[in-house]
Amino acid sequence: MTKDEAVKYYGSQTKLAQALKINPASVSQWGEDVPELRAYQIERLTRGALKVNPVIVLDKPKSASVA
């Protein structure tokens, strides 16, 4: 979910922060997307009204080590 979606649902960054029991300054530091663990917390608090958009992270190939 995006930060804008979460803020719109709660009405303000301050109200979103209060729901998460965190400092409003923390919310303002988020980028465009809600951090993954906070997104899961919001999904649960909103009873699924807002959904997590999981990002698939591909493992980087392991570099060959020289002995």
C-alpha positions, 0 to 999 in steps of 0.5 A: 500500500502507498503512504497516501492510501494509508493517510487517506484512510486515517485522515491524517499522518498524525491519526495514522501514527496514533493508530500505529502507536508511533511518532508522526515524524516516523510516518513522514520519513516513509517513502511512497510505500508503507514499510512492509511490516507497518503495511501488515500492521495496517492491513490487520488494523483496518481488517483488510480494508487496506492490503499489503502489496508484497514485493518479490525480492530476487536473490542476487547471484553469489559472487565467486570467492577467491581462496 
